[in-house]
Amino acid sequence: MEIKVIKTEEDYNSTLKRFEEIFHAPIDSKEGDEAELLSILIERYEEEHYPIEAPDPIEAIKFRMEQMEMSNKELAKIIGYKSRVSEIFSRKRKLTLNMIRNLHEKMNIPYESLIGNY
């Protein structure tokens, strides 16, 4: 088992290949330990080279609505009037502090996702 820090795209690809080969190894085995270490190295490399941006607040709301199978009418009950939903989704109106609190409390959307710029 030769484990080294992933520094290049070539290192990354070869590490991914090896990880796929030993992915299903038993946890308490030599290959299982290797897989765990490789997953940590891969995660670190991906966080540094392929960061995933948080969605803007509007996309976060739409995503959570989809998960909850919620309609715009139901969302209007949380943030106010139905026309507000339309204005917010068209980005003509910003979320208020009260709306952000309600979205967090009633839809469990993290505050960090709701206070970003859009």
Buried (B, 14 or more C-beta within 10 A) or exposed (E): EEEEEBEEEEBBEEBBEBBEEBEEBEEEEEBBBBBEEBEEBBEEBBEEEEEEEEBBBBEBBBEBBEEEEBEEEBBBBBBBEEEBBEBBBEEEBEBEEEBBEBBBEBBEBEEEBBEBEE
